[in-house]
Amino acid sequence: MENGDQLLLAQSLADAQAGKAGPDDWDVQFSGLDPASKLVLEIDRGDIGSTQVTVFNYLGNTPVPVKTFRWAELRWS
């Protein structure tokens, strides 16, 4: 966790340049959210490859994928 509200998923530059996947699995429980509000996820990434995030619903016996987000663009200021 960084800054109390950011997850940092990092991969070494050497692994990224070699095309190695850098998977990280995180179990995050969101509680106390207002059901009428939106949950906003933002992906910031480096210049190599892409980042993929899949959100699962764990309320039942088996996790169910809700949505997958993939980002491969570069965002320039």
TORTOR-562774 format. One record per atom (N, C-alpha, C, O): residue number from 0; residue in three letters; chain; atom name; x, y, z. Coordinates in nm, 2 decimals, always signed. Layout:
N
@num NUM, residu ALA, chaine A, atome CA, c1 X, c2 Y, c3 Z
...
***
This chain:
77
@num 0, residu MET, chaine A, atome N, c1 +0.08, c2 -0.12, c3 +0.00
@num 0, residu MET, chaine A, atome CA, c1 +0.00, c2 +0.00, c3 +0.00
@num 0, residu MET, chaine A, atome C, c1 +0.09, c2 +0.12, c3 +0.00
@num 0, residu MET, chaine A, atome O, c1 +0.19, c2 +0.13, c3 +0.07
@num 1, residu GLU, chaine A, atome N, c1 +0.05, c2 +0.22, c3 -0.08
@num 1, residu GLU, chaine A, atome CA, c1 +0.12, c2 +0.35, c3 -0.08
@num 1, residu GLU, chaine A, atome C, c1 +0.01, c2 +0.46, c3 -0.06
@num 1, residu GLU, chaine A, atome O, c1 -0.10, c2 +0.45, c3 -0.11
@num 2, residu ASN, chaine A, atome N, c1 +0.05, c2 +0.56, c3 +0.01
@num 2, residu ASN, chaine A, atome CA, c1 -0.04, c2 +0.68, c3 +0.04
@num 2, residu ASN, chaine A, atome C, c1 -0.18, c2 +0.64, c3 +0.09
@num 2, residu ASN, chaine A, atome O, c1 -0.27, c2 +0.72, c3 +0.08
@num 3, residu GLY, chaine A, atome N, c1 -0.19, c2 +0.52, c3 +0.15
@num 3, residu GLY, chaine A, atome CA, c1 -0.32, c2 +0.48, c3 +0.21
@num 3, residu GLY, chaine A, atome C, c1 -0.43, c2 +0.43, c3 +0.11
@num 3, residu GLY, chaine A, atome O, c1 -0.52, c2 +0.37, c3 +0.16
@num 4, residu ASP, chaine A, atome N, c1 -0.41, c2 +0.47, c3 -0.02
@num 4, residu ASP, chaine A, atome CA, c1 -0.52, c2 +0.43, c3 -0.11
@num 4, residu ASP, chaine A, atome C, c1 -0.47, c2 +0.38, c3 -0.25
@num 4, residu ASP, chaine A, atome O, c1 -0.54, c2 +0.38, c3 -0.34
@num 5, residu GLN, chaine A, atome N, c1 -0.34, c2 +0.35, c3 -0.25
@num 5, residu GLN, chaine A, atome CA, c1 -0.28, c2 +0.30, c3 -0.38
@num 5, residu GLN, chaine A, atome C, c1 -0.21, c2 +0.17, c3 -0.36
@num 5, residu GLN, chaine A, atome O, c1 -0.14, c2 +0.15, c3 -0.26
@num 6, residu LEU, chaine A, atome N, c1 -0.23, c2 +0.08, c3 -0.45
@num 6, residu LEU, chaine A, atome CA, c1 -0.15, c2 -0.05, c3 -0.45
@num 6, residu LEU, chaine A, atome C, c1 -0.04, c2 -0.04, c3 -0.55
@num 6, residu LEU, chaine A, atome O, c1 -0.06, c2 +0.00, c3 -0.66
@num 7, residu LEU, chaine A, atome N, c1 +0.08, c2 -0.07, c3 -0.51
@num 7, residu LEU, chaine A, atome CA, c1 +0.20, c2 -0.06, c3 -0.59
@num 7, residu LEU, chaine A, atome C, c1 +0.23, c2 -0.20, c3 -0.64
@num 7, residu LEU, chaine A, atome O, c1 +0.27, c2 -0.28, c3 -0.56
@num 8, residu LEU, chaine A, atome N, c1 +0.22, c2 -0.22, c3 -0.77
@num 8, residu LEU, chaine A, atome CA, c1 +0.26, c2 -0.35, c3 -0.83
@num 8, residu LEU, chaine A, atome C, c1 +0.38, c2 -0.32, c3 -0.92
@num 8, residu LEU, chaine A, atome O, c1 +0.37, c2 -0.25, c3 -1.02
@num 9, residu ALA, chaine A, atome N, c1 +0.50, c2 -0.37, c3 -0.88
@num 9, residu ALA, chaine A, atome CA, c1 +0.62, c2 -0.33, c3 -0.94
@num 9, residu ALA, chaine A, atome C, c1 +0.69, c2 -0.45, c3 -1.00
@num 9, residu ALA, chaine A, atome O, c1 +0.68, c2 -0.56, c3 -0.95
@num 10, residu GLN, chaine A, atome N, c1 +0.76, c2 -0.43, c3 -1.11
@num 10, residu GLN, chaine A, atome CA, c1 +0.84, c2 -0.53, c3 -1.18
@num 10, residu GLN, chaine A, atome C, c1 +0.98, c2 -0.47, c3 -1.21
@num 10, residu GLN, chaine A, atome O, c1 +0.99, c2 -0.35, c3 -1.24
@num 11, residu SER, chaine A, atome N, c1 +1.08, c2 -0.55, c3 -1.21
@num 11, residu SER, chaine A, atome CA, c1 +1.21, c2 -0.50, c3 -1.24
@num 11, residu SER, chaine A, atome C, c1 +1.22, c2 -0.46, c3 -1.39
@num 11, residu SER, chaine A, atome O, c1 +1.15, c2 -0.52, c3 -1.47
@num 12, residu LEU, chaine A, atome N, c1 +1.30, c2 -0.36, c3 -1.42
@num 12, residu LEU, chaine A, atome CA, c1 +1.32, c2 -0.32, c3 -1.56
@num 12, residu LEU, chaine A, atome C, c1 +1.38, c2 -0.43, c3 -1.64
@num 12, residu LEU, chaine A, atome O, c1 +1.34, c2 -0.45, c3 -1.76
@num 13, residu ALA, chaine A, atome N, c1 +1.47, c2 -0.51, c3 -1.59
@num 13, residu ALA, chaine A, atome CA, c1 +1.53, c2 -0.62, c3 -1.66
@num 13, residu ALA, chaine A, atome C, c1 +1.42, c2 -0.72, c3 -1.70
@num 13, residu ALA, chaine A, atome O, c1 +1.42, c2 -0.77, c3 -1.81
@num 14, residu ASP, chaine A, atome N, c1 +1.33, c2 -0.75, c3 -1.61
@num 14, residu ASP, chaine A, atome CA, c1 +1.22, c2 -0.85, c3 -1.64
@num 14, residu ASP, chaine A, atome C, c1 +1.13, c2 -0.79, c3 -1.74
@num 14, residu ASP, chaine A, atome O, c1 +1.08, c2 -0.86, c3 -1.83
@num 15, residu ALA, chaine A, atome N, c1 +1.09, c2 -0.66, c3 -1.73
@num 15, residu ALA, chaine A, atome CA, c1 +1.00, c2 -0.60, c3 -1.83
@num 15, residu ALA, chaine A, atome C, c1 +1.07, c2 -0.60, c3 -1.97
@num 15, residu ALA, chaine A, atome O, c1 +1.00, c2 -0.63, c3 -2.07
@num 16, residu GLN, chaine A, atome N, c1 +1.20, c2 -0.57, c3 -1.98
@num 16, residu GLN, chaine A, atome CA, c1 +1.26, c2 -0.56, c3 -2.11
@num 16, residu GLN, chaine A, atome C, c1 +1.28, c2 -0.70, c3 -2.17
@num 16, residu GLN, chaine A, atome O, c1 +1.28, c2 -0.72, c3 -2.29
@num 17, residu ALA, chaine A, atome N, c1 +1.28, c2 -0.81, c3 -2.08
@num 17, residu ALA, chaine A, atome CA, c1 +1.29, c2 -0.94, c3 -2.13
@num 17, residu ALA, chaine A, atome C, c1 +1.16, c2 -1.00, c3 -2.16
@num 17, residu ALA, chaine A, atome O, c1 +1.15, c2 -1.11, c3 -2.21
@num 18, residu GLY, chaine A, atome N, c1 +1.05, c2 -0.92, c3 -2.14
@num 18, residu GLY, chaine A, atome CA, c1 +0.91, c2 -0.97, c3 -2.18
@num 18, residu GLY, chaine A, atome C, c1 +0.85, c2 -1.06, c3 -2.08
@num 18, residu GLY, chaine A, atome O, c1 +0.75, c2 -1.13, c3 -2.11
@num 19, residu LYS, chaine A, atome N, c1 +0.91, c2 -1.07, c3 -1.96
@num 19, residu LYS, chaine A, atome CA, c1 +0.86, c2 -1.16, c3 -1.85
@num 19, residu LYS, chaine A, atome C, c1 +0.73, c2 -1.09, c3 -1.79
@num 19, residu LYS, chaine A, atome O, c1 +0.73, c2 -0.97, c3 -1.77
@num 20, residu ALA, chaine A, atome N, c1 +0.63, c2 -1.18, c3 -1.77
@num 20, residu ALA, chaine A, atome CA, c1 +0.51, c2 -1.13, c3 -1.70
@num 20, residu ALA, chaine A, atome C, c1 +0.54, c2 -1.11, c3 -1.55
@num 20, residu ALA, chaine A, atome O, c1 +0.62, c2 -1.18, c3 -1.49
@num 21, residu GLY, chaine A, atome N, c1 +0.48, c2 -1.01, c3 -1.50
@num 21, residu GLY, chaine A, atome CA, c1 +0.50, c2 -0.98, c3 -1.35
@num 21, residu GLY, chaine A, atome C, c1 +0.37, c2 -0.99, c3 -1.28
@num 21, residu GLY, chaine A, atome O, c1 +0.32, c2 -0.88, c3 -1.23
@num 22, residu PRO, chaine A, atome N, c1 +0.32, c2 -1.11, c3 -1.27
@num 22, residu PRO, chaine A, atome CA, c1 +0.18, c2 -1.12, c3 -1.20
@num 22, residu PRO, chaine A, atome C, c1 +0.19, c2 -1.09, c3 -1.05
@num 22, residu PRO, chaine A, atome O, c1 +0.28, c2 -1.14, c3 -0.98
@num 23, residu ASP, chaine A, atome N, c1 +0.10, c2 -1.02, c3 -1.01
@num 23, residu ASP, chaine A, atome CA, c1 +0.07, c2 -1.00, c3 -0.86
@num 23, residu ASP, chaine A, atome C, c1 -0.07, c2 -1.03, c3 -0.83
@num 23, residu ASP, chaine A, atome O, c1 -0.16, c2 -0.98, c3 -0.91
@num 24, residu ASP, chaine A, atome N, c1 -0.10, c2 -1.10, c3 -0.73
@num 24, residu ASP, chaine A, atome CA, c1 -0.24, c2 -1.13, c3 -0.69
@num 24, residu ASP, chaine A, atome C, c1 -0.26, c2 -1.06, c3 -0.56
@num 24, residu ASP, chaine A, atome O, c1 -0.18, c2 -1.07, c3 -0.46
@num 25, residu TRP, chaine A, atome N, c1 -0.37, c2 -0.98, c3 -0.55
@num 25, residu TRP, chaine A, atome CA, c1 -0.40, c2 -0.90, c3 -0.43
@num 25, residu TRP, chaine A, atome C, c1 -0.55, c2 -0.94, c3 -0.40
@num 25, residu TRP, chaine A, atome O, c1 -0.64, c2 -0.94, c3 -0.49
@num 26, residu ASP, chaine A, atome N, c1 -0.57, c2 -0.96, c3 -0.27
@num 26, residu ASP, chaine A, atome CA, c1 -0.71, c2 -0.98, c3 -0.22
@num 26, residu ASP, chaine A, atome C, c1 -0.74, c2 -0.85, c3 -0.14
@num 26, residu ASP, chaine A, atome O, c1 -0.68, c2 -0.82, c3 -0.04
@num 27, residu VAL, chaine A, atome N, c1 -0.83, c2 -0.77, c3 -0.20
@num 27, residu VAL, chaine A, atome CA, c1 -0.86, c2 -0.64, c3 -0.13
@num 27, residu VAL, chaine A, atome C, c1 -1.01, c2 -0.64, c3 -0.10
@num 27, residu VAL, chaine A, atome O, c1 -1.09, c2 -0.66, c3 -0.19
@num 28, residu GLN, chaine A, atome N, c1 -1.05, c2 -0.62, c3 +0.02
@num 28, residu GLN, chaine A, atome CA, c1 -1.19, c2 -0.61, c3 +0.06
@num 28, residu GLN, chaine A, atome C, c1 -1.23, c2 -0.47, c3 +0.07
@num 28, residu GLN, chaine A, atome O, c1 -1.18, c2 -0.39, c3 +0.15
@num 29, residu PHE, chaine A, atome N, c1 -1.33, c2 -0.43, c3 -0.01
@num 29, residu PHE, chaine A, atome CA, c1 -1.38, c2 -0.29, c3 +0.00
@num 29, residu PHE, chaine A, atome C, c1 -1.50, c2 -0.30, c3 +0.09
@num 29, residu PHE, chaine A, atome O, c1 -1.60, c2 -0.37, c3 +0.06
@num 30, residu SER, chaine A, atome N, c1 -1.50, c2 -0.22, c3 +0.20
@num 30, residu SER, chaine A, atome CA, c1 -1.61, c2 -0.22, c3 +0.29
@num 30, residu SER, chaine A, atome C, c1 -1.65, c2 -0.08, c3 +0.32
@num 30, residu SER, chaine A, atome O, c1 -1.57, c2 +0.01, c3 +0.31
@num 31, residu GLY, chaine A, atome N, c1 -1.77, c2 -0.06, c3 +0.36
@num 31, residu GLY, chaine A, atome CA, c1 -1.82, c2 +0.07, c3 +0.39
@num 31, residu GLY, chaine A, atome C, c1 -1.84, c2 +0.16, c3 +0.27
@num 31, residu GLY, chaine A, atome O, c1 -1.85, c2 +0.28, c3 +0.29
@num 32, residu LEU, chaine A, atome N, c1 -1.85, c2 +0.10, c3 +0.15
@num 32, residu LEU, chaine A, atome CA, c1 -1.87, c2 +0.19, c3 +0.03
@num 32, residu LEU, chaine A, atome C, c1 -2.02, c2 +0.22, c3 +0.02
@num 32, residu LEU, chaine A, atome O, c1 -2.10, c2 +0.14, c3 +0.05
@num 33, residu ASP, chaine A, atome N, c1 -2.05, c2 +0.34, c3 -0.03
@num 33, residu ASP, chaine A, atome CA, c1 -2.18, c2 +0.38, c3 -0.06
@num 33, residu ASP, chaine A, atome C, c1 -2.23, c2 +0.30, c3 -0.19
@num 33, residu ASP, chaine A, atome O, c1 -2.17, c2 +0.33, c3 -0.29
@num 34, residu PRO, chaine A, atome N, c1 -2.33, c2 +0.22, c3 -0.18
@num 34, residu PRO, chaine A, atome CA, c1 -2.37, c2 +0.14, c3 -0.30
@num 34, residu PRO, chaine A, atome C, c1 -2.41, c2 +0.23, c3 -0.42
@num 34, residu PRO, chaine A, atome O, c1 -2.42, c2 +0.19, c3 -0.53
@num 35, residu ALA, chaine A, atome N, c1 -2.45, c2 +0.36, c3 -0.39
@num 35, residu ALA, chaine A, atome CA, c1 -2.50, c2 +0.45, c3 -0.49
@num 35, residu ALA, chaine A, atome C, c1 -2.38, c2 +0.52, c3 -0.56
@num 35, residu ALA, chaine A, atome O, c1 -2.40, c2 +0.59, c3 -0.66
@num 36, residu SER, chaine A, atome N, c1 -2.26, c2 +0.51, c3 -0.50
@num 36, residu SER, chaine A, atome CA, c1 -2.14, c2 +0.58, c3 -0.56
@num 36, residu SER, chaine A, atome C, c1 -2.06, c2 +0.49, c3 -0.65
@num 36, residu SER, chaine A, atome O, c1 -2.09, c2 +0.37, c3 -0.66
@num 37, residu LYS, chaine A, atome N, c1 -1.97, c2 +0.55, c3 -0.73
@num 37, residu LYS, chaine A, atome CA, c1 -1.89, c2 +0.47, c3 -0.82
@num 37, residu LYS, chaine A, atome C, c1 -1.75, c2 +0.43, c3 -0.75
@num 37, residu LYS, chaine A, atome O, c1 -1.70, c2 +0.51, c3 -0.67
@num 38, residu LEU, chaine A, atome N, c1 -1.70, c2 +0.32, c3 -0.79
@num 38, residu LEU, chaine A, atome CA, c1 -1.57, c2 +0.28, c3 -0.75
@num 38, residu LEU, chaine A, atome C, c1 -1.48, c2 +0.31, c3 -0.87
@num 38, residu LEU, chaine A, atome O, c1 -1.50, c2 +0.26, c3 -0.98
@num 39, residu VAL, chaine A, atome N, c1 -1.38, c2 +0.39, c3 -0.85
@num 39, residu VAL, chaine A, atome CA, c1 -1.29, c2 +0.43, c3 -0.95
@num 39, residu VAL, chaine A, atome C, c1 -1.15, c2 +0.36, c3 -0.94
@num 39, residu VAL, chaine A, atome O, c1 -1.09, c2 +0.37, c3 -0.83
@num 40, residu LEU, chaine A, atome N, c1 -1.11, c2 +0.29, c3 -1.04
@num 40, residu LEU, chaine A, atome CA, c1 -0.98, c2 +0.23, c3 -1.04
@num 40, residu LEU, chaine A, atome C, c1 -0.90, c2 +0.30, c3 -1.15
@num 40, residu LEU, chaine A, atome O, c1 -0.94, c2 +0.32, c3 -1.26
@num 41, residu GLU, chaine A, atome N, c1 -0.77, c2 +0.33, c3 -1.12
@num 41, residu GLU, chaine A, atome CA, c1 -0.69, c2 +0.40, c3 -1.21
@num 41, residu GLU, chaine A, atome C, c1 -0.56, c2 +0.32, c3 -1.22
@num 41, residu GLU, chaine A, atome O, c1 -0.50, c2 +0.28, c3 -1.12
@num 42, residu ILE, chaine A, atome N, c1 -0.52, c2 +0.29, c3 -1.35
@num 42, residu ILE, chaine A, atome CA, c1 -0.39, c2 +0.22, c3 -1.37
@num 42, residu ILE, chaine A, atome C, c1 -0.29, c2 +0.31, c3 -1.42
@num 42, residu ILE, chaine A, atome O, c1 -0.31, c2 +0.37, c3 -1.53
@num 43, residu ASP, chaine A, atome N, c1 -0.18, c2 +0.33, c3 -1.35
@num 43, residu ASP, chaine A, atome CA, c1 -0.06, c2 +0.40, c3 -1.39
@num 43, residu ASP, chaine A, atome C, c1 +0.04, c2 +0.30, c3 -1.42
@num 43, residu ASP, chaine A, atome O, c1 +0.06, c2 +0.21, c3 -1.34
@num 44, residu ARG, chaine A, atome N, c1 +0.11, c2 +0.31, c3 -1.53
@num 44, residu ARG, chaine A, atome CA, c1 +0.21, c2 +0.21, c3 -1.57
@num 44, residu ARG, chaine A, atome C, c1 +0.33, c2 +0.27, c3 -1.63
@num 44, residu ARG, chaine A, atome O, c1 +0.33, c2 +0.39, c3 -1.67
@num 45, residu GLY, chaine A, atome N, c1 +0.43, c2 +0.19, c3 -1.65
@num 45, residu GLY, chaine A, atome CA, c1 +0.56, c2 +0.23, c3 -1.72
@num 45, residu GLY, chaine A, atome C, c1 +0.54, c2 +0.22, c3 -1.87
@num 45, residu GLY, chaine A, atome O, c1 +0.43, c2 +0.22, c3 -1.92
@num 46, residu ASP, chaine A, atome N, c1 +0.65, c2 +0.23, c3 -1.94
@num 46, residu ASP, chaine A, atome CA, c1 +0.65, c2 +0.24, c3 -2.09
@num 46, residu ASP, chaine A, atome C, c1 +0.66, c2 +0.11, c3 -2.16
@num 46, residu ASP, chaine A, atome O, c1 +0.66, c2 +0.10, c3 -2.28
@num 47, residu ILE, chaine A, atome N, c1 +0.67, c2 +0.00, c3 -2.09
@num 47, residu ILE, chaine A, atome CA, c1 +0.69, c2 -0.13, c3 -2.15
@num 47, residu ILE, chaine A, atome C, c1 +0.57, c2 -0.22, c3 -2.12
@num 47, residu ILE, chaine A, atome O, c1 +0.53, c2 -0.23, c3 -2.01
@num 48, residu GLY, chaine A, atome N, c1 +0.52, c2 -0.29, c3 -2.22
@num 48, residu GLY, chaine A, atome CA, c1 +0.42, c2 -0.39, c3 -2.20
@num 48, residu GLY, chaine A, atome C, c1 +0.28, c2 -0.33, c3 -2.17
@num 48, residu GLY, chaine A, atome O, c1 +0.25, c2 -0.22, c3 -2.22
@num 49, residu SER, chaine A, atome N, c1 +0.21, c2 -0.40, c3 -2.09
@num 49, residu SER, chaine A, atome CA, c1 +0.07, c2 -0.36, c3 -2.05
@num 49, residu SER, chaine A, atome C, c1 +0.04, c2 -0.40, c3 -1.91
@num 49, residu SER, chaine A, atome O, c1 +0.12, c2 -0.48, c3 -1.85
@num 50, residu THR, chaine A, atome N, c1 -0.07, c2 -0.35, c3 -1.85
@num 50, residu THR, chaine A, atome CA, c1 -0.11, c2 -0.39, c3 -1.72
@num 50, residu THR, chaine A, atome C, c1 -0.26, c2 -0.44, c3 -1.73
@num 50, residu THR, chaine A, atome O, c1 -0.34, c2 -0.37, c3 -1.80
@num 51, residu GLN, chaine A, atome N, c1 -0.29, c2 -0.55, c3 -1.66
@num 51, residu GLN, chaine A, atome CA, c1 -0.42, c2 -0.60, c3 -1.67
@num 51, residu GLN, chaine A, atome C, c1 -0.47, c2 -0.62, c3 -1.52
@num 51, residu GLN, chaine A, atome O, c1 -0.39, c2 -0.68, c3 -1.44
@num 52, residu VAL, chaine A, atome N, c1 -0.59, c2 -0.58, c3 -1.49
@num 52, residu VAL, chaine A, atome CA, c1 -0.65, c2 -0.59, c3 -1.36
@num 52, residu VAL, chaine A, atome C, c1 -0.79, c2 -0.66, c3 -1.38
@num 52, residu VAL, chaine A, atome O, c1 -0.87, c2 -0.61, c3 -1.46
@num 53, residu THR, chaine A, atome N, c1 -0.81, c2 -0.77, c3 -1.31
@num 53, residu THR, chaine A, atome CA, c1 -0.94, c2 -0.83, c3 -1.31
@num 53, residu THR, chaine A, atome C, c1 -1.00, c2 -0.82, c3 -1.17
@num 53, residu THR, chaine A, atome O, c1 -0.94, c2 -0.85, c3 -1.07
@num 54, residu VAL, chaine A, atome N, c1 -1.13, c2 -0.77, c3 -1.17
@num 54, residu VAL, chaine A, atome CA, c1 -1.20, c2 -0.75, c3 -1.04
@num 54, residu VAL, chaine A, atome C, c1 -1.30, c2 -0.87, c3 -1.03
@num 54, residu VAL, chaine A, atome O, c1 -1.37, c2 -0.90, c3 -1.12
@num 55, residu PHE, chaine A, atome N, c1 -1.29, c2 -0.93, c3 -0.91
@num 55, residu PHE, chaine A, atome CA, c1 -1.38, c2 -1.05, c3 -0.89
@num 55, residu PHE, chaine A, atome C, c1 -1.48, c2 -1.02, c3 -0.78
@num 55, residu PHE, chaine A, atome O, c1 -1.45, c2 -0.94, c3 -0.69
@num 56, residu ASN, chaine A, atome N, c1 -1.59, c2 -1.08, c3 -0.78
@num 56, residu ASN, chaine A, atome CA, c1 -1.69, c2 -1.08, c3 -0.67
@num 56, residu ASN, chaine A, atome C, c1 -1.67, c2 -1.21, c3 -0.59
@num 56, residu ASN, chaine A, atome O, c1 -1.69, c2 -1.32, c3 -0.64
@num 57, residu TYR, chaine A, atome N, c1 -1.64, c2 -1.19, c3 -0.47
@num 57, residu TYR, chaine A, atome CA, c1 -1.61, c2 -1.30, c3 -0.38
@num 57, residu TYR, chaine A, atome C, c1 -1.72, c2 -1.33, c3 -0.28
@num 57, residu TYR, chaine A, atome O, c1 -1.70, c2 -1.39, c3 -0.18
@num 58, residu LEU, chaine A, atome N, c1 -1.85, c2 -1.28, c3 -0.31
@num 58, residu LEU, chaine A, atome CA, c1 -1.95, c2 -1.29, c3 -0.21
@num 58, residu LEU, chaine A, atome C, c1 -2.01, c2 -1.43, c3 -0.21
@num 58, residu LEU, chaine A, atome O, c1 -2.08, c2 -1.47, c3 -0.11
@num 59, residu GLY, chaine A, atome N, c1 -2.00, c2 -1.51, c3 -0.32
@num 59, residu GLY, chaine A, atome CA, c1 -2.05, c2 -1.65, c3 -0.32
@num 59, residu GLY, chaine A, atome C, c1 -1.94, c2 -1.75, c3 -0.28
@num 59, residu GLY, chaine A, atome O, c1 -1.84, c2 -1.71, c3 -0.23
@num 60, residu ASN, chaine A, atome N, c1 -1.97, c2 -1.87, c3 -0.31
@num 60, residu ASN, chaine A, atome CA, c1 -1.88, c2 -1.98, c3 -0.28
@num 60, residu ASN, chaine A, atome C, c1 -1.75, c2 -1.98, c3 -0.38
@num 60, residu ASN, chaine A, atome O, c1 -1.65, c2 -2.03, c3 -0.34
@num 61, residu THR, chaine A, atome N, c1 -1.77, c2 -1.93, c3 -0.50
@num 61, residu THR, chaine A, atome CA, c1 -1.67, c2 -1.92, c3 -0.60
@num 61, residu THR, chaine A, atome C, c1 -1.65, c2 -1.78, c3 -0.65
@num 61, residu THR, chaine A, atome O, c1 -1.75, c2 -1.71, c3 -0.68
@num 62, residu PRO, chaine A, atome N, c1 -1.52, c2 -1.73, c3 -0.66
@num 62, residu PRO, chaine A, atome CA, c1 -1.50, c2 -1.60, c3 -0.71
@num 62, residu PRO, chaine A, atome C, c1 -1.55, c2 -1.59, c3 -0.86
@num 62, residu PRO, chaine A, atome O, c1 -1.53, c2 -1.68, c3 -0.94
@num 63, residu VAL, chaine A, atome N, c1 -1.62, c2 -1.48, c3 -0.89
@num 63, residu VAL, chaine A, atome CA, c1 -1.68, c2 -1.46, c3 -1.02
@num 63, residu VAL, chaine A, atome C, c1 -1.61, c2 -1.33, c3 -1.08
@num 63, residu VAL, chaine A, atome O, c1 -1.62, c2 -1.22, c3 -1.02
@num 64, residu PRO, chaine A, atome N, c1 -1.55, c2 -1.34, c3 -1.20
@num 64, residu PRO, chaine A, atome CA, c1 -1.49, c2 -1.22, c3 -1.26
@num 64, residu PRO, chaine A, atome C, c1 -1.60, c2 -1.12, c3 -1.29
@num 64, residu PRO, chaine A, atome O, c1 -1.71, c2 -1.16, c3 -1.35
@num 65, residu VAL, chaine A, atome N, c1 -1.59, c2 -1.00, c3 -1.25
@num 65, residu VAL, chaine A, atome CA, c1 -1.68, c2 -0.89, c3 -1.28
@num 65, residu VAL, chaine A, atome C, c1 -1.64, c2 -0.81, c3 -1.40
@num 65, residu VAL, chaine A, atome O, c1 -1.72, c2 -0.79, c3 -1.49
@num 66, residu LYS, chaine A, atome N, c1 -1.51, c2 -0.78, c3 -1.41
@num 66, residu LYS, chaine A, atome CA, c1 -1.46, c2 -0.70, c3 -1.52
@num 66, residu LYS, chaine A, atome C, c1 -1.31, c2 -0.71, c3 -1.52
@num 66, residu LYS, chaine A, atome O, c1 -1.25, c2 -0.71, c3 -1.42
@num 67, residu THR, chaine A, atome N, c1 -1.26, c2 -0.71, c3 -1.64
@num 67, residu THR, chaine A, atome CA, c1 -1.11, c2 -0.70, c3 -1.66
@num 67, residu THR, chaine A, atome C, c1 -1.08, c2 -0.57, c3 -1.73
@num 67, residu THR, chaine A, atome O, c1 -1.14, c2 -0.53, c3 -1.83
@num 68, residu PHE, chaine A, atome N, c1 -0.98, c2 -0.50, c3 -1.68
@num 68, residu PHE, chaine A, atome CA, c1 -0.93, c2 -0.38, c3 -1.73
@num 68, residu PHE, chaine A, atome C, c1 -0.79, c2 -0.40, c3 -1.78
@num 68, residu PHE, chaine A, atome O, c1 -0.71, c2 -0.46, c3 -1.71
@num 69, residu ARG, chaine A, atome N, c1 -0.76, c2 -0.36, c3 -1.91
@num 69, residu ARG, chaine A, atome CA, c1 -0.62, c2 -0.37, c3 -1.96
@num 69, residu ARG, chaine A, atome C, c1 -0.58, c2 -0.24, c3 -2.01
@num 69, residu ARG, chaine A, atome O, c1 -0.65, c2 -0.17, c3 -2.09
@num 70, residu TRP, chaine A, atome N, c1 -0.46, c2 -0.20, c3 -1.98
@num 70, residu TRP, chaine A, atome CA, c1 -0.41, c2 -0.07, c3 -2.02
@num 70, residu TRP, chaine A, atome C, c1 -0.27, c2 -0.09, c3 -2.08
@num 70, residu TRP, chaine A, atome O, c1 -0.18, c2 -0.14, c3 -2.02
@num 71, residu ALA, chaine A, atome N, c1 -0.26, c2 -0.05, c3 -2.21
@num 71, residu ALA, chaine A, atome CA, c1 -0.13, c2 -0.06, c3 -2.28
@num 71, residu ALA, chaine A, atome C, c1 -0.08, c2 +0.08, c3 -2.34
@num 71, residu ALA, chaine A, atome O, c1 +0.02, c2 +0.09, c3 -2.40
@num 72, residu GLU, chaine A, atome N, c1 -0.16, c2 +0.18, c3 -2.31
@num 72, residu GLU, chaine A, atome CA, c1 -0.13, c2 +0.31, c3 -2.37
@num 72, residu GLU, chaine A, atome C, c1 -0.04, c2 +0.39, c3 -2.27
@num 72, residu GLU, chaine A, atome O, c1 -0.02, c2 +0.35, c3 -2.16
@num 73, residu LEU, chaine A, atome N, c1 +0.02, c2 +0.49, c3 -2.33
@num 73, residu LEU, chaine A, atome CA, c1 +0.10, c2 +0.58, c3 -2.25
@num 73, residu LEU, chaine A, atome C, c1 +0.03, c2 +0.71, c3 -2.23
@num 73, residu LEU, chaine A, atome O, c1 -0.03, c2 +0.76, c3 -2.32
@num 74, residu ARG, chaine A, atome N, c1 +0.03, c2 +0.76, c3 -2.11
@num 74, residu ARG, chaine A, atome CA, c1 -0.04, c2 +0.88, c3 -2.08
@num 74, residu ARG, chaine A, atome C, c1 +0.06, c2 +0.99, c3 -2.06
@num 74, residu ARG, chaine A, atome O, c1 +0.14, c2 +0.99, c3 -1.97
@num 75, residu TRP, chaine A, atome N, c1 +0.06, c2 +1.09, c3 -2.14
@num 75, residu TRP, chaine A, atome CA, c1 +0.16, c2 +1.20, c3 -2.14
@num 75, residu TRP, chaine A, atome C, c1 +0.09, c2 +1.32, c3 -2.08
@num 75, residu TRP, chaine A, atome O, c1 -0.02, c2 +1.35, c3 -2.11
@num 76, residu SER, chaine A, atome N, c1 +0.16, c2 +1.39, c3 -1.99
@num 76, residu SER, chaine A, atome CA, c1 +0.11, c2 +1.51, c3 -1.93
@num 76, residu SER, chaine A, atome C, c1 +0.12, c2 +1.63, c3 -2.02
@num 76, residu SER, chaine A, atome O, c1 +0.08, c2 +1.74, c3 -1.98
***
